[in-house]
Amino acid sequence: MGSIGRGEYPIAPLDIVKTVLGIDTGNPEHSFVINTLRLPGTLVAFLVGVAFAISGTIFQGLTCNPLADPSIIGIMLEQVLLQLQSLFYFRQHQFIPCLCLLLQVLYLWLL
C-alpha cells in the first residue's frame, strides 16, 4: 500500500483499495495512476523478491547448509581455482571452456 499510495500524487489507502477492486472513487485519475504507473512496478518488485527467496532456498537445500552463501562457504573460490588449474594444465588445447564447465558441474555434484 505504501509504494502505491505515495509519490508526487498521493492517494489515500481507501481510494487505493477501491480502485484496485474497480469501485468508483470519484476521481478518474486514481485509476490511471494506480493501474498504469504504480501497480505494475510494485508487482514486479514483489515477484523479483519472490524469485530471490526461492533461489536462496534452493541454494541452501542443495548445499544442506541453512546459512549457505557463496561467499561464506567458498563455492565461487573453488570454481575459479578449477578454471585456473585447467588453464595451466591444458593451455594449448581448444576445449578449455568446456573443461571448465565440466569441472564446475563435477565440483557442485560432489559438494
Beta strands, then each sheet from edge to edge (+ up, - down):
end
